[in-house]
């Protein structure tokens, strides 16, 4: 059901932007940006409802909450950077978009260092068991 809502918002946004482009072309990018924000908010609402399932899964599997938080941060950073870069590219600033993606990758690497440390400690403890 959520996907139908997202598709409807995208279609309405595209039609509105097309109409605005022919009459007032300076408002078309604002319409596209507003539609993108609405789609992200709808998807985020659906995502927040699903977080309870992830919380139960992590408790049952014994995975550390800090690792799960870091993984969700990484995923969130990736989505926000990708959405922003695509929006900036749509406005015609491809070089800024490329730099944003590069900076996003750097931030993701820095945020993932604790997960790498945790993985290293697990590998060392497994080697110690042998």
Buried (B, 14 or more C-beta within 10 A) or exposed (E): EEEEBBEEBBEEBEEBBEEBBEEEEEBBBEBBBBBBBBBBEBBEEBBEEEEEEEEEEBEEEEEEEEBBEBBEBBEEBBBEBBBBBBBBBBEEBEEBBEEBBEEBEEBBEEBBEBBEEBEEEEEEEEEEEE
